[in-house]
Amino acid sequence: SLFRTTRPSTMNRFLIIFLLQASSCLAFSSLASPSKVVPVITRRSSSLSSSAKDSDGANPFDFIQGLFSSPNAVAKKAEPQIPDVVVDSDYTLAAAFAVVGVSIVATNHGVGGIIGGGFITLLASLFAVQATRLRFVFDKDSFELKTVDSIGSDKLEDAGENIVVGGANRWAYSSFVNWEFFPSPDVPILVYFKETQTPQTDDSSDGQIHFFPAVANCKQIKEQFELRGCASVEKS
C-alpha cells in the first residue's frame, strides 16, 4: 500500500495516556471551581440582607440629630420648691390684753370697770390658749389651720371643720381674693383674708371673709402670703 500503518511505540503510548489524564483533570477542576464560589456569594448576600434589616429599624434622621446635638448640653435644672412653713406662735396680743384688762380692774373699782377689765382679761386668756394650741401652716398649694395636742408638741393634727362658716380649715392660694392686717401690719390685732373656695349659702361669688386674732407671727404670715402669690387688693 501507499501508506504504511505503524504502531506507536511504548513511549508514545505513555505520552498519549499522560496527556489525556492531564486534560481530564483540567476539565474537572474547571467544572468544580464554580461550586467553591457560590458559598462566598451566599454569605455576602446574607450579610447584606442582615445589614439592610438593621438599617430598616434605625431612624433615618439620627445622623441629623447628631449633627445638631451639643456635646456640652446641660440638663435643665428643676425649679427649687418652696418648703412648707409652720408659723411661730406669738403671745404679744395675749400679753397686751392681759395688761390692759388687769389695769382696768385695778384702777376702776366700780362694777363697770370690773366687768370690762374682766372681759378683756378673759380675752387675753383665750388668745394665750389659741397661741399655744393653733398652728398656721403654709404648704405647697394651700394655707391651713392645724392644732397640736399638748404644749411643746410638734405633732400637727387636723383642726376639723370651721366652726363659723363650715368646711375644712384649708384654703388654696389660688382662691385668695384679698388679705390684710388690722389695724396695721406693724401693730396687728386681727388677720383678715377673703377667699372663693368656701361655698356660699346665697350662691354669691364674692368670696368668704375670715378673721382670726394675731396669735401667730404676723411678719411671717405676711411674708408667706406674698411669697405664695396670694392675691390682695392694692390700697390707693
Secondary structure, DSSP 8 states (H G I E B T S, - for coil): --S------HHHHHHHHHHHHHHHHHHHHHHHHHHHHHHHHHHHHHHHHHHHHHHHHS-TTHHHHHHH--TT------------EE--B--HHHHHHHHHHHHHHHH--SHHHHHHHHHHHHHHHHHHHHHHHEEEEE-SSEEEEEEESSTT---EEE--B-TTT-SBSEEEGGGEEEEEEEE-SSSEEEEEEEES-S--TT--SS-EEEEEE--B-HHHHHHHHHHTT-------
